[in-house]
Structure formats: structure tokens, C-alpha cells
Amino acid sequence: MSTKPEIHMPTPEEDAALTTAALSDEDNPPLTDAELATVAKRRRGRPAAAVKNIPISLRVEPAVLAAFQGSGAGWQTRMNEALREWAQDHELLPADA
């Protein structure tokens, strides 16, 4: 015995009745082709960044990692900022980079 729900495909008459009912709903009009195209392009999640960070594997002392993680959410960004500041102070990066 299958536990999958059975899928009911409407007959052409049922489909026509459903379409007519949907089109007559003033509170929820169907999307136009332009709106559908916009929705189809929309992606979920955070917008793409202008500059993508590169994932790496980095070995750090447990105390250093614990200190950054203990500072709360955004610890990876703060660690990147600390590395950037060090690189700028040692003239490995331009000051405006």
C-alpha cells in the first residue's frame, strides 16, 4: 500500500470552471506576462554582492576563533575587517581598497 497522496488531474470542464472562478476574483487578479517574467527571474535569499568573497580554509588558534565567534553574529565579517586593517597597516593593500 502506497502512502503517496493520489494526484487528481481536473477534467477540461473542471479546469475551465477553476480558470473562470480565478479570473473573476477581484481581490487576486492573475499576473500579467510581464509580472510572471519578473517573478520567474527573482531569486530567493540575499542579493548578490558586487564583490564576492572567496571561501578559504584557514587554521587559527582556538582562542582566536573563540574570541571572534564569542563577539556574536557577524564574526566572520569582523575577522575579515581585522585582516584588511592589518594588511593596510603593513602596506600590503592600498588604504582605499
C-alpha positions in Angstrom: 0.0 0.0 0.0 1.4 3.4 -1.1 1.5 6.3 1.3 1.9 8.8 -1.5 -1.1 11.1 -2.0 -3.1 10.5 -5.1 -2.9 13.3 -7.6 -6.2 14.4 -9.1 -5.9 16.0 -12.5 -9.0 18.1 -13.3 -11.1 17.3 -16.4 -11.1 20.0 -19.1 -14.6 21.2 -17.8 -13.3 21.4 -14.2 -10.2 23.2 -15.4 -12.3 25.8 -17.3 -14.5 26.3 -14.2 -11.5 26.9 -12.0 -10.0 29.3 -14.5 -13.2 31.2 -14.8 -13.5 31.5 -11.0 -9.9 32.6 -10.7 -10.3 35.3 -13.3 -13.5 36.6 -11.7 -11.7 37.1 -8.3 -11.3 40.9 -7.9 -9.1 40.6 -4.9 -6.5 38.4 -6.5 -6.2 39.2 -10.3 -4.0 36.9 -12.3 -0.5 38.1 -13.0 0.3 39.6 -16.4 3.0 38.0 -18.6 5.4 40.9 -17.6 4.7 40.2 -13.9 5.3 36.5 -14.4 8.6 37.1 -16.1 9.7 39.3 -13.2 8.7 36.7 -10.6 10.4 34.0 -12.6 13.7 35.9 -12.5 13.6 36.7 -8.8 15.9 34.6 -6.7 15.5 33.8 -3.1 17.9 34.9 -0.4 20.3 37.8 -0.1 21.1 39.9 -3.2 24.3 39.1 -5.0 27.3 41.2 -3.7 29.2 43.4 -6.1 32.4 41.8 -4.9 32.2 38.1 -4.0 34.3 36.9 -1.1 36.3 33.8 -1.7 35.8 30.9 0.7 39.1 29.5 2.1 40.2 27.1 4.7 42.2 28.9 7.4 43.9 27.5 10.5 43.8 29.7 13.5 44.4 29.2 17.2 41.3 28.0 19.1 41.4 31.1 21.4 41.4 33.5 18.4 38.5 31.7 16.8 36.6 31.7 20.1 37.2 35.4 20.6 35.7 36.3 17.2 32.8 33.8 17.5 32.2 35.0 21.0 31.7 38.5 19.8 28.4 37.4 18.2 26.8 37.3 14.8 28.9 38.8 12.1 32.2 37.4 13.5 33.4 36.4 10.0 32.9 39.9 8.7 34.8 41.3 11.7 37.6 38.8 11.2 37.9 40.0 7.5 37.9 43.6 8.6 40.7 42.9 11.1 42.8 41.1 8.4 42.1 44.0 6.0 43.2 46.6 8.6 46.4 44.6 9.3 47.2 44.3 5.5 46.6 48.1 5.0 48.8 49.0 8.1 51.6 46.8 6.6 51.1 48.4 3.1 50.0 45.1 1.5 46.8 46.7 0.4 46.1 50.3 -0.6 44.4 52.4 2.0 41.2 52.7 -0.1 40.9 49.0 -1.0 
